[in-house]
């Protein structure tokens, strides 16, 4: 065996088999696609193919993962399109040299291959993966505001067909090995890392052709063929899906779509050029930077609980084994499943037999839908962790109780008094309230230091965020244990201080009420809805107002005023009151709200709505309406920061994107303000405050920052 080290890649050639192995082993903990790896690959490849009688190449990794993707820091910092273009072209050229090196090349994927890492594997002629559930394969770039830039938009459609490729790339889907095999992303799955290498070797020894299958004589490419009606239809459908999902606001998936649509009918080299053009435009733009900052850096910091008390730093244990859930409604039912999936023993109770029964059925349905990969034994073990009980006394001995009964302060006090004494020694009480101050709730507690808010979002089995709320007396230890629980549940936490509506509910209710205000001011309700979508909001405000229910907001707002001293007596709130109190339009569940409903199905906006408005709309463009809706939320986020509800700006961004569907194209409410420029936002708010109401009053923090020329997030600096 002869070996040669070329920086991050080591090549070896077996004298007997004449097979080369190129092992990616970048100096850091993982392989990522950067200049060092690229140069290493080029050097190692050049050396290997210069060896006489070479029969094939295995591309493998010396790290646990195969390759986890691009160098995010470089992508985040680089703004010069010319520099970015040069790097992309160099990467394409490197992958092409590998693909066209003259001998067959196989990727041995004994660990995850993501983004640029999978694109490298796609430039090989065959892929063998390790059949371990920890192995993740996919092109998740669009979920971070980017698009594939290492040939993925060109090679994937040629490999698996345009339809599947569009789906995978535009959703950023990441799959395990067995699904990857089904999809055709990999060709073979083996049980051990040695078997992966063995299978790769066997394939090379069998004397396969040296080239991509789509270039081979007589190989039928997966349908549809380039330029066919079917191909056009797939592209049109994908375009429509993007439109439906984020109203075309996201540049990453849009660029990927165009690159796949154009490239499908072009020779590979030209297709790669098309991809490069779109990639550079996307990756150098503001949107990619703002989304990367929140969805990569800030989310990872939140997942690491950076800057927060931890069980390790405090020298304590999570010590939560049995979880009690009080209230088996919409939230409690789903939370029971989430906790069982994470391995906790769960006791679920509700006063209503119907709720208990329904929660049981729901548990079963969730298991069927989301735990198929566990196999029969795994699913049975999951079900065995749940105990549904009629008597709250059976919650005795739980290490944590999550209270998810109706949003009603006296009721929550009553159940706290009744059930808290049943906790195991040192047990924690958590409320899933969406707005009631934790300090108020904890008045009924004998141990307010072990009382915390765990605000989950619906549907809890899907939504990644937990807003952890610290009451005035909540201890560091309780917080650290709650965070450890969040980690086991697989949730991303933001930790906020107490205050009515915390952060997320407070900002979200501003969204709803700003929409009501716009309608009350005479703006066309349909335009308000479409403006919100066009601005990138996940759901239109009047639609979701109906789902939350007008009566809930109607009831909660006076509470909020009482708790906070903030006045909410806007024209929009008056309109909501009128709809609830005089017209009986309580929302979706009641069959009438901003929309009309027939058999629970949304029909159209209620025609009578326009008559409730002042018929004096100053004309506003769709962009202006959308901006008002985002601005209202962003200003509320600044207030939450100013009042100390938010401890750090990053939580505003993570919370808004992951919890309440704030326009992800902006990176978050504070990023949005930064991008608009704080001085111009202040001037605009001053003008609005003059015309409308105190709700547009500029927070002092914002005015001061604008005056000092500051921003919430420095541009061009990798967040700490
Ligand atoms: P829900 O109305 O679906 O369920 C509440 C359940 O609590 C009902 O099944 C009821 O029978 C039960 N319950 C009432 N009194 C009880 C008692 N004394 N002992 C045991 N069970 C009792 O309500 P949902 O939507 O699940 O909300 C629960 C809590 O979660 C509320 O505080 C709400 O603000 C909060 N929340 C709700 C979200 C949502 O999207 N629905 C999101 C985040 C938080």
Boltz pocket constraint, residues with backbone or C-beta under 6 A from the ligand:
constraints:
  - pocket:
      binder: B
      contacts: [[A, 326], [A, 327], [A, 328], [A, 329], [A, 330], [A, 331], [A, 332], [A, 349], [A, 350], [A, 351], [A, 352], [A, 355], [A, 403], [A, 404], [A, 405], [A, 406], [A, 407], [A, 408], [A, 411], [A, 415], [A, 432], [A, 433], [A, 434], [A, 435], [A, 455], [A, 456], [A, 457], [A, 458]]
      max_distance: 6.0
